[in-house]
Structure formats: C-alpha cells, structure tokens
Amino acid sequence: MSEETAAGATEQPSARKRMGKIAWDTVAQSFEGMRWMTEKTVGMLRLFATTALFLIVIFVVWNAIQSAKTVVVKPFSVPKRMVDTHGDAGRIVANILKQELVEAEKGIARVMNQDSNDSIASEISPFITGGNQRTYVQGAANIKLPETGISIDDVVEFLASIFGRENITGSVYEDQGKLYLQVELKGRIFLFARDLADRADKSLNLDLLADMLRESRDKILSVASEEYNLYFYCTEETEDIEYKNGDYQKWFDYCTKLRSRDISPEKVRQLQTELGQLDPEDTNGNAVLSSHILTLLKGKVQQKAELLCLNGETPKGDAGCQPETKTALLEVPVPAFMAPSREAPAPAAETSAEASAETQPAEAAEDTIVIDPTPAPAPAPVAPPALPVPVKQLEEKCRDALETDNSSVLQSVIQQSAATTSVSPQDTRLSNQLEADATTLLRNKLFDKAAARFEESIKVNCRNVYAWANLGYLYTRPDNPGRDLEQAQQALLIATRLNSTKGWIWNSLCEAEVYANTGNMEETLKSNSCQQARALEPVNVVLYDKLIYIAIADEYMRRNKYQEAADAYQKSMQTDKKRDCRMQGVLTQLAALETQHNISGAQQAACAIIKDAYTPPDAPPSECTAELDAFAAGC
C-alpha cells in the first residue's frame, strides 16, 4: 500500500511538470508568432514608407520636369500697411499679374490664329502659374528632410530651377506720395510708378496696381519667352532683344533693319526683294509664328516704301512726296547729328565714342549728291506742303505736361516710360513710332514731311524728348530750306528740360548756338550747353569737339571766311585722326581752299593729317578708304 502511494505521488509531479512545459511551450510559441507578425508588420510598414518616399521623390521630380520653360508668379512683397489691411495683399497682387499675363497670352494667340488654322498657344506660351500656389504639396514647406532642415518645397524649387523654371518676383512700396511697383524676372527689373494724390491710407490701391501690372505684362512676357520677345520686338512694343543667337535670329535681324532710323530707299528695295524670297517653314522655331512675322514685315516694308515716296504716292495729311531729282554737288558737306534709336545703348567708356550708336552721326560723304548730266524731267505739280507748326505754339499746347519736375535720374527713367504721366502706353508707342518715321524722313532729307511727323509725335506725347530734340536738329540743318535757328534752340531747350542727362542733346543745342553766332563762332564753345555736353559724357569729348569744329568750318565756308574755315578744319583733326569719311570730307575741303580760294598751306595741312591718320584695330574698313588712299598717294 505504501509502495503504490509512493509511486502515485511521484507520477503526479511529473504530470504537472509536463503540463507546465506544454503551457510554457504554448506561450513561447505564441510569443514567437507575435514576434513573427511584428517583424512582418514592421517590414510592411518599412515597405510602405519606402514606397511612399519613392512616390514623393517621383512626384517632386515630375513637378520639376513639368516646370521646364515655365514662369511662376510668386507673392509680392508689400508694405506693412497693406498687410494690415489685408493679410494676403502680396498674393492678391501676384494673382492680378497672373491674370494679366494670361489675358495677354490669349490675345496673342487670337492674333496668331487669324493667320492660321493651327493653334500655337501651347507651342509658344510659357505656362504662367498663379501666386496663390505656395507649394506643390500641401504642407510641403513644413516637411523637413531628416537632419538637414530642408523642406520638400525647397527641393522642388531647386530641381525646378535646374530644369528651367523661372520665378516672377516683385515688390510694392510707397515714397513721397507715389506708389511704386517693381517686377523682376531673369535678372531684369522693371519699375513703374503712379501718383497717390489724396487716396485713403488704408486703401490697397488695387486700381493703380492693376494699371501698372497691365503695363508690365508685355515686358515680362518678352523676357519670359523668345517667341514673345520676337512678337513684341517686331511689333515695336519692346525695345530690347532678350535672346541672342536663338531660333529666330533671322527674324530679329529683319525687324532690326526695319526699325532702323537710317533706312534708305535702297535698303527698303533690298528688303522687299529678300522678304519676297523667304519661306516661313524654313526656320528652327515655330512655323506659324514665323509666317505671322513674315506677313508683318512685308506690311512694314510697304509702309516704309510709302513713307519714303517709293511708290510715287502722297500720304494723306503729310507734305507731298517730291519726284526724285538730282541737284548740283554741294560745295560744303553737311555733318549729320541726331538722336539715336531708343534701343541703342549708352556709349561705354572702353569703346570708341564715334562707334557709339547714341552719338553716331551719319558720314559726311552721304550728304553730297553727284551731278547727273542728263536733264531731269520737269516735276509733276504737287499740293503745297503744310506749313510747320511753330515750336512756340507746340510748347504752349504742351505747357501742363512740360511743367512736371524731372530733376532726378530715377524720375527721368520713370518718365521716359510714361509711367508718371497721363499718357497711355498706347499713345506712348504711337508717339515713338511717329518720331521714328520722322527721323527716317529726316535722314533721307524729306524735311517738310519729317517736321510734320515730329509735330504729330509731340501732339500725341508732349514729353517725347527724342521728338523735341530731333525737331530742333531738323531746324539746325544747313541743307534744310526751312532752317530756323531760333526754333531749333527753342525745341532743343525743351528737350534738355525733359531730360538733362543726355550729352548729345546738349551738343545739338551747342551746335545751334554756334550757327546763330554771327561773329566768332568759336567763342560759343564756352557756353553752358557746350560745356554740359562734355561734362555729361567725358568719353565723347573728342567726338563732340571734332563734330563742332567741322560744323564751324562748314559755316565759315558758307560765309566766305575761308582762312577761318581752314583753321577750323585743322582743329577738327587735331585729336581724332581716324581714317573715316569725315576725315575724307575735311581733306577735300582743305585741298579746295588752296586750289580755289588761294589759302596757302591748306593742301600741306591736309597731307599732314592723312600722314598721321590711323585705322582702329579690329574696326571695319571705312566706306571712304579708296578716296583716302588716293588722296594720300597724291601728297
């Protein structure tokens, strides 16, 4: 009994032990399963996180690629007063600009599609993104990459810039009773201003801002896209070529030729021939745009032909076109000096002043006309030209516009863009076009027609400094039958009041004052206008002295003061002895003074000048090289 009891007692702990082991194994297996599930779950989470991160990267890169050749309007910086009035004032300004750009794009697309059934908006249009989109991903600005502090939005910005996206940024500020708008794109800064007058301090002035933004849109689009730059440049709504050596270089070149104020009848006929042979399909760019530009160019060259009387027509409202007749050779060549094209840059100190577009007079040789031995047919009767409006009358009409202060350089820049005057951008462009046509007529010696166009330009925009300056120069020209030195000085004085920073305007006034001096003309060189021209543009002092002494010498010739003329011709060549057509004209006159007027030593002085003459390195040969070589050989 005792043995059985002992055996049972031994078996009971053993059974409990096995049951405990089984329980323990079960728990262990449960934990193992839970660990396996945990590992799988963590793996799945890692996979999900990796996939999500990969998708975000793909999304960021895709957005950056989509940003290629696009322009994004960023919220503008605005004064605190405007922010206090409306917290989103900067984004409101950006959205107004976006809307103006989109409207401008649509307008260009409509014009283009009138000439073609193909839509080109998507081909030439940079995609304008609104200022209300701060980020590509909601909250991306707050998501930082680990241990870098760089947000996803920063990454998008960086990648987008690599793929060619550009940002339009800007600021609004107030100063001295004016509201200013500054817009920047691709390093170009455009500045506009409007008078605040008595506006309320808490007003956002959205009407003024919208007006300035509307004015800025053509300039912005021209910088944003080569296609838009071509369109606005050829329609003369912008002055600058932003894209050099691009797909449309050929078309830019033709538009530049047609915009030139130096265009002559021969150049017009050559352009007519070349444009007639062009194929718009033969281009690296958009064929529809090229076709539209070609049509535009053909229309403009036809207008130039009519302007220069190449069609034998008399434009209504202008002085009539005289039939082309050839007259006797003028004894004294007339130096031409007039306003530059607006697109011409100011002369740089390291460049030759005479090569500068802003102070580039026409060659004297171009002002001589060779005798035709064949008698010209009698001219057909034409209507008498309209009498020019006196400068004083124009000044009275423009009195209010001319009284605006223009003392500072910044104010001068703003007023040249008509941003601070009541002249609309459309009237400004019209005035500029009329002035450009008038300058072309002046260079081709159609004086009455030129005077009429200058007057039209001034009536449209009384503050067109180029029109006033060139009208004054027109009345200064010795070969102008309507020469009037009093009116010349009046017009040039008005031009200096409008813009006192241009040396060539002061030098033109100096020349008019020299011509008006009936005594010793060289004494006039001490006048304020002559000194101002040289003080404003020291780099052009040599050129101004050369031109003014040639003008003095020519005037002495007309007054039969031959010794004084010889002395002035020699002074004109004392410093600048460059071999050019002006030198050729001086040498010819000096030789004539000795052979025809018995001025001893004039021929010898001419030979001394040509002996010391030089040709600037890397400069193109002068058109008068053959005549200069022949003169040197005869010394």
Residue pairs with C-beta under 8 A, 6 or more apart in sequence:
56 137
56 152
59 136
59 137
60 136
60 137
60 152
60 155
60 156
60 159
61 159
63 136
63 156
63 160
64 156
64 159
64 160
64 162
64 163
64 165
65 163
67 160
67 163
67 164
67 165
68 163
68 164
68 165
69 126
69 127
69 164
69 165
69 225
70 126
70 127
70 128
70 129
70 164
70 165
70 166
71 101
71 126
71 127
71 128
71 129
71 165
71 166
71 167
71 168
71 185
71 224
72 128
72 129
72 133
72 165
72 166
72 167
72 168
73 94
73 95
73 97
73 98
73 101
73 128
73 129
73 130
73 131
73 167
73 168
74 94
74 131
74 167
74 168
74 169
74 170
75 90
75 91
75 93
75 94
75 131
75 134
76 90
76 91
76 93
76 94
76 97
76 131
76 169
76 170
76 171
76 172
77 90
77 169
77 170
77 171
77 172
78 89
78 90
78 93
78 171
78 172
79 172
79 173
79 174
81 201
81 202
82 89
82 172
82 204
83 89
83 90
85 202
85 203
85 204
86 92
86 204
89 204
90 131
91 131
91 132
92 204
92 206
93 131
93 170
93 172
93 209
93 213
94 130
94 131
94 132
94 168
94 170
95 130
95 131
95 132
96 206
96 209
96 210
96 213
97 131
97 168
97 170
97 183
97 213
97 216
97 217
97 220
98 128
98 129
98 130
98 131
100 210
100 213
100 214
100 216
100 217
101 128
101 217
101 220
101 221
102 128
103 217
104 217
104 218
104 221
105 121
105 125
105 128
105 221
106 121
108 124
108 228
108 231
109 119
109 120
109 121
109 125
111 292
112 120
112 121
112 288
112 289
112 292
113 119
113 120
115 288
115 291
115 292
115 295
116 288
116 291
116 292
118 288
120 286
120 288
120 289
123 227
123 286
123 288
124 225
124 227
124 228
124 286
124 289
125 225
126 221
126 224
126 225
126 228
134 141
134 153
135 141
135 152
135 153
135 156
136 153
136 156
137 143
137 152
137 153
137 156
140 151
140 152
140 153
140 156
141 151
141 152
141 153
142 151
143 151
143 152
144 150
144 151
145 151
145 152
145 155
166 185
166 186
166 224
167 185
168 183
168 184
168 185
168 220
169 183
169 184
169 185
170 181
170 182
170 183
170 184
171 181
171 182
172 179
172 180
172 181
172 182
172 209
173 180
173 182
174 180
174 196
177 195
177 196
177 197
178 193
178 194
178 195
178 196
178 420
179 193
179 194
179 195
179 196
179 205
179 208
179 209
180 191
180 192
180 193
181 191
181 192
181 193
181 209
181 212
181 213
181 216
182 189
182 190
182 191
182 192
183 189
183 190
183 192
183 213
183 216
183 220
184 190
185 220
185 223
185 224
186 223
186 224
188 219
188 223
188 242
190 216
190 219
190 220
191 413
191 414
191 419
192 212
192 215
192 216
192 414
192 417
192 419
193 212
193 414
193 419
193 420
194 208
194 211
194 212
194 419
194 420
195 420
196 205
196 208
199 205
212 419
215 419
215 425
218 232
218 237
218 238
219 238
221 228
221 232
222 228
222 229
222 232
222 233
222 237
222 238
222 240
222 242
223 229
223 242
226 242
226 243
226 246
226 247
226 248
226 285
227 248
227 285
227 286
227 289
229 238
229 241
229 242
229 243
230 248
230 251
230 252
230 255
230 289
230 293
231 289
231 292
231 293
232 238
233 239
233 240
233 241
233 252
233 255
234 251
234 255
234 293
234 296
234 297
235 296
236 259
236 429
236 432
236 433
236 436
237 429
239 342
239 343
240 343
241 252
241 256
241 343
243 252
246 252
246 285
247 283
247 284
247 285
248 283
248 284
248 285
248 289
248 290
248 293
250 283
251 283
251 290
251 293
251 294
251 297
254 271
254 274
254 275
254 297
255 293
255 297
257 263
257 267
257 271
258 271
258 297
258 300
258 301
258 304
259 341
259 343
259 436
260 341
260 440
261 338
261 341
261 436
261 439
261 440
261 443
262 362
262 440
262 443
263 304
263 440
264 308
264 443
264 444
265 308
265 310
265 444
268 301
268 304
268 305
268 308
268 310
269 310
271 297
271 301
271 304
272 301
272 302
272 305
275 294
275 297
275 298
275 301
276 298
278 294
280 287
280 290
280 291
280 293
280 294
281 287
281 290
283 290
304 440
305 311
306 313
306 315
307 315
307 437
307 440
307 441
307 449
308 440
308 441
308 444
308 446
309 321
309 322
309 324
309 446
312 321
312 323
313 321
314 320
314 321
314 382
314 383
315 321
317 452
318 386
318 449
318 452
318 453
319 385
319 386
319 446
319 448
319 449
319 451
319 452
320 382
320 383
320 384
320 385
321 382
321 446
321 449
322 379
322 382
322 446
323 377
323 379
323 380
325 376
325 379
326 369
326 370
326 371
326 372
326 376
327 369
327 371
328 369
328 371
329 368
329 369
329 370
329 371
330 367
330 368
330 369
330 479
331 557
331 592
332 478
332 554
332 557
332 558
332 589
333 364
333 365
333 367
333 368
333 554
333 585
333 589
334 364
334 367
334 477
334 478
334 479
334 554
335 361
335 364
335 367
335 547
335 550
335 551
335 554
335 582
336 361
336 362
336 364
336 366
336 367
336 443
336 477
337 361
337 473
337 504
337 507
337 508
337 511
337 547
338 361
338 439
338 442
338 443
338 469
338 470
338 473
338 508
339 439
339 466
339 469
339 470
339 473
339 504
339 505
340 357
340 358
340 359
340 360
340 504
341 357
341 436
342 432
342 466
344 356
344 357
344 358
344 360
345 357
345 358
346 356
346 358
347 353
347 356
347 357
347 358
347 359
347 537
347 539
347 540
348 356
348 539
349 539
352 616
352 619
353 359
353 537
353 539
353 540
353 542
353 543
354 360
354 543
354 576
354 578
354 580
355 619
356 540
358 504
359 503
359 504
359 507
359 537
359 540
359 543
359 544
361 547
361 582
362 443
363 580
363 581
363 582
363 623
363 624
364 550
364 581
364 582
364 584
364 585
365 581
365 584
365 585
365 623
365 624
365 627
366 581
367 479
385 448
385 449
385 452
386 448
386 452
388 448
388 451
388 452
388 455
388 482
389 455
390 487
391 471
391 472
391 475
391 487
391 490
391 491
391 494
392 487
392 490
394 455
394 458
394 459
395 402
395 490
395 494
397 459
397 462
398 458
398 462
398 463
401 421
401 422
401 423
401 462
401 463
402 462
402 463
402 494
402 497
402 498
404 415
404 420
404 421
404 463
405 411
406 412
406 415
406 497
406 498
406 499
406 500
409 501
411 420
412 499
412 500
412 501
414 420
415 421
415 463
415 498
416 465
416 499
417 428
418 424
418 425
418 427
418 428
418 461
418 463
421 463
423 431
423 460
423 461
423 462
423 463
427 460
427 461
428 461
430 460
430 461
431 457
431 458
431 460
431 461
431 464
431 467
432 457
432 461
432 464
432 466
434 453
434 454
434 456
434 457
434 460
434 467
435 453
435 454
435 457
435 464
435 466
435 467
435 470
437 453
438 449
438 450
438 451
438 452
438 453
438 454
438 456
438 457
438 467
438 470
438 471
439 450
439 466
439 470
441 447
441 449
441 450
441 453
442 450
442 470
442 473
442 474
442 477
445 479
447 474
447 477
447 480
447 481
447 482
448 482
450 474
451 471
451 474
451 482
454 467
454 470
454 471
454 474
455 471
457 464
457 467
458 464
458 467
458 468
458 471
461 467
463 498
465 495
465 498
465 499
465 502
465 505
468 491
468 492
468 494
468 495
468 498
469 491
469 492
469 495
469 502
469 504
469 505
469 508
471 491
472 487
472 488
472 489
472 490
472 491
472 492
472 494
472 495
472 508
472 509
472 512
473 488
473 492
473 508
474 480
474 488
475 482
475 483
475 484
475 485
475 487
475 488
475 491
475 512
476 483
476 485
476 488
476 508
476 511
476 512
476 515
477 483
478 515
478 554
478 555
478 558
485 512
485 515
485 516
486 516
488 512
489 509
489 512
489 513
489 516
492 505
492 508
492 509
492 512
493 509
495 502
495 505
495 509
496 502
496 505
496 506
496 509
496 529
496 532
499 505
500 532
501 536
502 536
503 532
503 533
503 534
503 536
503 537
503 540
503 544
504 533
504 537
504 540
506 529
506 530
506 532
506 533
506 536
507 529
507 530
507 533
507 544
507 547
507 548
509 529
510 524
510 525
510 527
510 529
510 530
510 533
510 544
510 548
511 547
511 548
511 551
513 524
513 527
513 529
513 530
514 521
514 524
514 525
514 530
514 548
514 551
514 552
514 555
515 521
515 551
515 555
517 523
517 524
521 552
521 555
521 556
522 552
522 568
524 530
525 548
530 548
533 540
533 544
534 540
534 541
534 544
537 544
542 575
542 576
543 576
545 572
545 575
545 576
546 572
546 573
546 575
546 576
546 582
547 572
549 568
549 569
549 571
549 572
550 568
550 569
550 572
550 582
550 585
550 586
552 568
553 564
553 565
553 566
553 568
553 569
553 572
553 586
553 589
554 565
556 562
556 564
556 565
556 568
557 565
557 589
562 593
562 597
562 599
563 599
565 589
565 593
566 590
566 593
566 599
566 601
566 602
566 605
569 586
569 589
569 590
569 593
569 605
570 590
570 605
570 609
572 586
573 583
573 586
573 609
577 583
577 609
577 612
577 613
577 614
578 613
578 614
578 615
578 616
579 613
579 614
579 615
579 622
579 624
579 625
579 628
580 622
580 624
581 622
581 623
581 624
583 609
583 610
583 613
583 624
583 628
584 622
584 624
584 627
584 628
584 631
586 606
586 609
587 606
587 609
587 610
587 628
587 631
588 631
590 602
590 603
590 605
590 606
590 609
591 602
591 603
591 606
591 631
593 599
593 602
594 600
594 601
594 602
594 603
595 603
606 631
606 635
607 632
607 635
610 628
610 631
610 632
610 635
611 632
611 635
613 628
615 621
615 622
622 628
